[in-house]
């Protein structure tokens, strides 16, 4: 388990799906968003199971919001999709970083330090 407090982080919200994540980012205004690519309803890949909006479209929507905050918030993809094209796809839609699963806790700590300092 990752010790968020040791990295001066407080988890302010979790989302059950991509639509909820979009609403929480808009409402809670966290310092960083860590988004699992394969979440229900709005995942990071365009796949058949995503009838509403996929995760790449969600990041585009966040970046397109008429709020300066939404253009600047660091968004980190956390996913088992770890091929070079997956990293490129995440960054192309506006994610700042890509962390592959299984999760390397030291890499997560470095990423948090890089974007929150």
Secondary structure by P-SEA (a helix, b strand, c coil): cccccccccccccccccaaaaaaaaacccccbbbbcccccccccccccccccccaaaaaaaaaacccccccccbbbbbcccccaaaaaaaaaacccccccccccaaaaaaaaaaccc
